[in-house]
Amino acid sequence: ILLISLGIILFAFLALQIFAIKVQYNIETYPYKIISEYDDFEIRNYEATLFTSVKLPSSKYEDASSKGFRILAGYIFGKNQKEEKISMTSPVSISLEDSMTMMFMVPKKLKKEELPKPNQSEIEFKEMPSKKMAVISFGGWANDEKIQKQKRKLIKYLDAEKIQYTNRFYFFGYNSPYELLNRKNEIVVELDLKQKNNN
C-alpha cells in the first residue's frame, strides 16, 4: 500500500511539473533580441511594452514578491471593474529599489485603453520604452541573498568588459510557485545608452 501511495504521489508530481512546463512554453514573453553574448551574460534589446504595475513599500524580494503577485494576479484573474480575465505573461519583473515595483507584461493584443479599470487604486499601467539591457541567468528558487549575489556578479562582469550601465536593476522570474523543476531567473540592468561602446 505504501509503494502504491508513493507511486501515485510521484505520478501526480511529475504530471504537475509536465503541465507547468507545457503552460510556461505557451505563455507570451517580454520580446527581445540578443545583441551580444558573453561567457556569463547577454546584452539584449527589449521592445517597447505595456505593463500593469504595483509599487511596494519594501526593498526585500521575499516581502514584496508575494504581496505584489497577489495584487497583480488578482487583477488579471478578474478582480477588475469588468470582471475580465487577462492572459498571464512572463516574466514577472521586480525593480530592485528601496521601494520595489512589480510588473506583469500586458499581452501585445491589448491596448492601454482596452484594459479594464483595476479595483485596487495602487495598480497602474506603465508604457516602458525599448531598452538595451544586460542579463545574467540563474536557476533554483530566488531569495534576497541569491538576487544580491547575482547582481554583484553581473556588475563584476560588466566592469570587466568596460560596459557602462545605469542603477536600474530588475529581477525577472519565469516560473509559477508550483514549478519545482527547471526554474529560471534573471538579473537585468539597463545599459547607459550614451556609452561609447559597440555593445
Secondary structure, DSSP 8 states (H G I E B T S, - for coil): -HHHHHHHHHHHHHHHHHHHHHHHHHSEE--EEEEEE-SS-EEEEE--EEEEEEE-S-S-HHHHHHHHHHHHHHHHTT-BTT------EE-EEEE-SSS-EEEEE--TT--GGGS--BSSTTEEEEEE--EEEEEEEEES---HHHHHHHHHHHHHHHHHTT--EEEEEEEEE-S-TT--SS-EEEEEEEE-TT--S--
